[in-house]
Amino acid sequence: MKILVHKRALVPVKGISSNGEEISLKSENCTAALWELAGRFPNELIGWCEESYLKHLDLNQWKEIFYHHLIMASYAVETTFLPESIGYVEQLPFATLNRNVLFATWRMSRDVGGIHAKVLNRFKPLMSEIKDLEYLLNSVAKLGQQNSLFCYSAPSLLQKQPAENISYTASKQQLFTFVYQHYNSIWLLIIIWCFYKYEKDLSLRSLLKGFKTNKYFQNKVDLSGLEISTGRISEVSDAIDVIIPTMGRPEHLFNVLKDFSKQTRLPQKIIIVEQNSDRSSVSGLGYLETEEWPFEIIHHFIHQTGACNARNIALKEIKSEWVLFADDDIRLMHDTLENAFFEINRYKIDALSMNCVQEGEKTVFNKIKQWGSFGSGTSIVKSSFAKNCFFSPVYEHGYGEDLDFGMQLRNLGCDIVYHPGITIHHLKAPIGGFRDKPIMEWEKGNPKPKPSPTLMAYVLKYYSKEQIAGFKTSLLLKYYNKQSVRNPFKYNREMRESWKKSKTWAKKLLLLEINLKERTV
């Protein structure tokens, strides 16, 4: 391991090896020094550290953090590069991080961090002209995350309490340039508008300068040839339980169970929560008793409908090290679980979201990567994380329960990884299903809430104020062509009322969630 010691990312003080031996540097600025170390030591981990934090490094923990080559991590002790206004254009969880746990994020800090030289060198042809170290680190992480680089905020990089308030070092010009380079160009106009509307700052000069740089958006960086060398050599257990909520789809569920019975790695147990709102009804799953199954089946038959409640009931039955959240209308290849555990073991993944495709549908994302969402019908999660989360009833019969559960996992330090090569076929069966959708109170009368109050509840719960403003602005633009009002002023008035109604109901839902939590404590 080689570490670039610097002073405020401006001056390279020295290079050192992990054994304390000093390395002479020819470079006079920090970006050149980082490239120099990566070029001279292509088989080693390359770190960076603010001079004043050097004595606080915990190099024993670095081996645990950088356990394979495709990992980049840093930690903001006192500074980070981009301000929270990046939230105007970035609504994924990676932009607003929990600094108390290992958290997936591309937002890198100059304070301390590292990346393997083999990985860094792959970015040099594209980014060698970047002069600012912090800009370079964030650019590598932002583009890298879309190209199978796993990027984290890692508190255990050093033994030092972080500052209560983090300072931001990027200039406004750097922020706008970063947005132009790493996002679809329309987002530069959106962030300019948000600065004008919410910060009373019209920055046309910065806007024009932002267009004068090369774009990195959707550029490909090939990291596929790099060996996934890992420091965690022990294989993980493949003991897994499966959760399936179901309603009115006995034939489809039967096929799912048959697929699981043919797996080359069988599940230990399948927990089925069958729902039927008719209190005089009986179970439609007689084959659970008449057929022989190579795994234990636990069957709950209930009259309360809703996927959130059903999955929470099933979570209490989990005993294995892993849990698969499945839908009742999917199909699996015979080696799906075996392939999934091969990749879980190779990358040491805590939560794997598989590629869920429908008939005739093409895969959109073709690279393994950190996932900004969560699939409650397609994901394998380490039980120690999953059992400490729950599907909030405020999302019942609405939208957002997947997103909320994913955020609960992330805030426990569980990274969610999407893998395009592990596929599940989703039939999208036209009847039955777990959604017995009633008419909600907010759907009655006009205006209709926009977005749905359950999605708004998620936004209010997890987004920063900048992310909320950016989400509101982008919603306004996206929905314009999907409705009939052509007068932009009338449209804006109606959308304000719809947003207000959604927000009112969302606050009621969040208050309900708090009350329900207090009752269960």
N, C-alpha and C positions, 0 to 999 in steps of 0.2 A: 504494500500500500504506500502511495506517495501522496503527500498533502501540500497544497499550495497555501502558505500562510500569507495573509494580506492585511492591508490597513484600509478599511472602509471600501474595499473593492477598487481602490484607486492605484495603490502601490503594492507590487509583489514584494513582500519582506524576505521570504526565503521558501525553499522547498525542503521538506523533510520526509524521511522514511518512517514507517511505523515503529522502527527500533530507535528512533531519535537521531539517526545519522542525517546530517545536512546535505542537501543537494544544491549545487551551484546552478543558478539560472541565468541564461543569457538575455531573456526577454525583459523589457522595461515596463510593460503594462500587464494587467492581470489576465486579460483574455489570451494574449500571446503566450503568457506563462502557462496557462491551463492547457493550451494546444501543445506547447512544448513538452510538458510532462506526459501528456497522452501519446505523443509521438515517440518519445524516448523510452517510455515504459508501457508498451501496448498490451501487455498481459497482466497489468495490475489495476487495482482500484485506484482511482484518482479522487482525492478529497480536496475540499477547500475549507478554510477556517479563518475567521477574524482573529487577528493577533491576540487580542485580550482574552479570547476564549480558549486558547490553546491548552492551558493547564487544566481545563475542565473536560477535555475529550475523554470519552469512555470507549476506548478502542476495542475492548472485549465485546461490547454490545454491537460494534460495527459488523462483526462476523454474523451476528444474528439478523441484523437488518439487511445487509447485502448478501443474502444467502444464495442468490443466483445472479448471473451477469446482467440480466435485463431489469435491473432495479436502479432507480435514481431516487435519492432521498435528501432532504434538507430539513432544517428546523429554524424557525424565526425566534431568536432569543430576544432581540430588541428591534430588529428591522425586517421588513419584507419589501419587495419591489413594487408591485402594482397596488394601488389603493382600492378601497372597497367599491369605488365607482366602476370597476370592471364588471360588477354585478348588473349594470345596465344592459350588458350584452351577453352575459353568461349566467344561465339559470340552472345549470347542472350542479350537483352537490360538490364538485371539485373546487368551486370558487369560494365557498364559505365553509371553512374547515373547523373541526374540533381540535384544538391544539393540545388537548390532554391525552390523546390516544394516537396510535399509528393510524393515519388518515390519508386516504387516496386524494391527491391533489397535484396539479401541475404548477401551482404557485410556489416557486422556489425562493429561498432566502440566501443572501450572501454570507450570513452569519456562520453557518456550518453545513456541510453536506458532502455528497460523493456520487460518483458514477463510474462505471468500469470504462477503462480506456478504449477497449474494443468497440463499445457502444458509442462513446463520444466521437471517435474518429469517423464513424459513419455519417456524422452530421457536418463534418468539416467542409466538404465540397459545397454545401449549401449555405453555411453560416460563417465561413472564415472571415468575412468582411465586418462582422459585428464587433464593435470596439468596446462596448460596455459589458462587463462581466455579468452583472445582474440581468441585463437584457438577454444575453446569450443563454444563461441558465434557464430562464423562463421560456425562451423560444425552443430550446432543446426539449424541455419537459412537455410543453404544449403540443408540439408536433409529434414528439416521441410517444405520447400517450395514445395517439391514434394509430401508431405503428408498432404496437405490442411492447412498449416500454412501460414498466410499472413505476409510478411516481408517487412519493409519499412525503408527508410531514411526519418526522420521526423524533419524538421527544427524547428518546434514550440515546441519541447521538452523543450527548454530553451530559455531565452531571452539574447542571446549573438551572436554577429556577428562572423561568422566562420573565421578562418585564410585564407589568400589568397592562400597559398600553404599548402597542407596537407602532413604530413610526414607518411611514412609507417613503421610499426614496425616489420613485419614478417621477419625472416631470410630466406635465400635461401632454407635452408633445410626444414623449415616449409612450404614454398610455394610448394616444390616438394612433400612433404609428403601429403599435403592437396590435391594436384592434384591426387595423387595415390589413396587416400582414397575415394574421392568424384566423380571421373570420371572413365570411361572405361580406362583400363590400358594402351591402346595405346596412350592416351593423355600425359602420362608421357614421353614417347619417343618423342612425338611431341614438348613438351615444352623444353626438353633438346636440340633437334635439333634447335629450334628457338633461344635459348640462344646462341648456338654456331654460328649460321648463322648471327643473327642480333645484338648480343651483344658481339661476339667474346669471349665467355665464355663457356668452356667445363667442365661440372660439373658431372663427372662420379661417384665421391664419393657420391654426393647427390642423384644421380639416384639409386645407390645400396641401400642406406639407406632408400630411399622412399619405396622400396619393402618389408621392414621389419615390416610393420604396418598392422593392421586390416583394411579391406575395409568397408566403409559405403555406397558405390555406390549401388543404387537401393534397399537399405534396407527399410523395411516397419516399420513405426511408427504409431500405431493406435491412431488417435486423434478423431475417430468417436463418442466416447461416451461422449465427452465433450459438455456441454450445450452452445449454442450460446447466451449467455446473453449479451444484448446490452444496451448501455447508450442512444442510439438514438431511442426513443420509438415511435416517430410519424411515421405513415405509409406514404410511398411515393405515389405520384399520379401515376395512371396507364394509364394516357392519352398518347397515342402513335400514331405517324404517321409512315407510311411504305414507303420506297423507293424501287422501282423495275425498273431497266433498262432492256429493252427487245428488241430483234430483231429476227424476223422470227420464233417465237414460240407461235403463238396465242393460240393453244390448251393447251399447258402447262401453259401459263399465266392464262387462264380461270380457270384451276384447282386450281392454287394457290389462285386466288381471291375467288373461292368457299370455299376453306379451311379457308380463313380469315373470310368469311361471317358466318361460323359456329362456330367461336371462342366463348368461354364462356365469354371472355372479348374482346369486339370488338375494333379494331383500330378506331381512330377518322377519319383518312384520309389516302388514299393510293395515292402516287404520282407515276405515270407510265411515263417513258421516253422511247417512242418507236422510234427506229432508223431504217432508210432505206436509204442507200447511193444513191439510184435511185431517182433523183429529180422529176421525173414524176410519182412517186408512190403515192399511197394513203394509209391511215391507214388500217391495217388488223384487227383492234380491234373493230368491229362494236358492239359487245356484251356489250361494256362499256355503250352504249346508250340504247340498246334494253332490257337489263336485269335490274332488280331492285337490288340495292346493299344497305346494311345497314350501309354504311359509305360513306363519300364524296370521289369522285375520281377526281383527277387532272391529265389530260392527255396531255403530250407534244409529238408532232410528229415532229421529226427533221431528217435532211438528213446528219448530221455529226455523224459518228459512233465512238464508244469508250465508255467504261464504266466510265472512269474518268470524261469526260465531262458530261455524262448523270447524274451521281450521284451529281455533282456540281450543275447542273440545279435544281435537285430535292431538294437539301439541302436548297435552297433559299425559298422553299415553307413550310418548317417545322414550325409549330406553337405549337405543343404539347410539353410536358415536356420531352418526350422520342422519339427516332427514331429507327426504325428497318431497318437495311440494309438487303435486301432480294434479292435472285436470282429469275429468272422467271421459273426455273425448279425444284422447291422444293415442298415437301408435308409436311403438318403439321397436328398433331393431334388436336382435337377440343379444348383441354385445354392447348395448348402449351403456349400461352401468359399468361394465368392465372398462370400456374406453374412457368413461368419465373419471373413474378412479385412477386410471393410468395418468391422465392429465393433472388431476388433483395432486397426485404424488409427485409428479415431475416439477410442477410449479409451486407446490406447497400452498394450495389455495384453500381458503376457509369458506368461501361461498362461490359456487359455479352456476352461472346461468347458461343453460344450453340453448342452442339455436332452434327456435320454434318456427317451423315453416308450414304454410298451408299449401294445398294442391295447386300447382302451377305458379307458385310464388318463388321468386329468386331471393337468394341471400343478399341482404343489403350490406352488411358489415362482414368482410372476409378475413379479418385478422383478430386474433385473440387480443382482448384489451380490457382495461378496467371499465366497468359498466356504470353508467349514471342512473340506471333504473334497477328494477328487480322484478323477476317473473315469478308470481306465486303459483304458477302451474308448470314451471319448467326448471326449477332451481334445486340444487343440492347444497345444504348448509350444515356446517358443523353444529351439532346439537347444543354444545355449550353456549353458543351464541343464540341460536334460534329459541331455546327455552327461556331466555331472558328477554324475549320480545313478545309482542302480542299484536293481533290484528284489531285495530281500534274500531269499536262498534259505530263510531261517528261516520265511517265510510260505508256502512252496510247499505246495500242496494244502490250505491253510488260509485264514484271513481276515486282512486287515490290510495286504496289500501295497500297496493303493491309498493308504491313510492314511499309511503309512510313506514312500512315494515323494513324496506331497504335502508332508510335513514336511521332507524333504530339500530340496525346491524352496524352501520358505519360508525355511529356514535359509541359503539362498544369496542371499536377497533377492528371490525371485520370488513375486509375488502371484498367487493363483489366483482367477479371476473366473468366476462362473456367469452364463450368459446364457439366459433362458427363450425368447427369440425364435429361437434357432438350434437346431433340433430334429433329433434322430436317432431313428429308430424301431427299438426293440430287439425282435426277434422272440422271444427266449428259446427258441430251438430246443430241443425235448425230447430230442434225441439228440446224440451227439458232444460237441462243445465242448472247451474247453481243460482242463477239470478231469477228469482221470482219477484219481479220489480213492481212495487206498488207506486201509486202516484204520490209524490212527495208534496208537502204543504207549499213549498216554494215554487212548485210548478203551476200552481193555481193562480189565475189572474195575470195581469200584465203590469210592469214589464217582466219578461222572463229573466232570471238571473244569468249573468255571464261573467266569468265562467261558472260551472256548476259549483254550488256551495261546498261540496265535499272537496273538490280540487282547490277552491279558495282556502279552505281550512288548512290544507297541506301547505299552501303558499304562505299563509300568515304564520304558520307554526315553524317553518324552516328557512324561509327566505330572508335575506337582509332587506333593508328598506330600498336599497338600490336595485336589488333583484326584483322586488315587487314592482317598482316603477318601470323597469325594463320589460317585465312580463306584461304589464298593463299596456304599455306602448305597442309591443309586438302583437298582442291580442287585437288591439284596435285596428292595426294594419291588416292582419291576416283575415279577419272576419269581414272586412268591408265588401269583398267580392263574393261573399257567401250569403248575402242578404239583399233585400230589395230596395232599401233606402239609398238613393243616389246623391241626395243633398248632403255634403260632408258635414255641414254644421248641424243639421237635424240628426244625422247619424251619430255624431259626437255626443250630442245631448242624450240620445237614447242609450248609448253605451255607458255613459256616466251613471244613468239611473240603474241600468242592469248590473253594473259593477257594484254600486252602492247596495242594491238588494242582496247580491251574492255575499258581500262582505258582512252584512248584518246577520244573515243566516249562518255564515261560517263562524262568526264569533259565538253564536248560540251553540253550535256543535262543539267547539273547543271548550266552552264552559261545561257542557255535558260530559265531555271526556274527562275533565278535571274532577267533576263530581263522582263519576264512576270509579276513577282511580282511588279516590279517598274512601269509597265504600269497601274496596277490596283490600285496603291496607290493614 
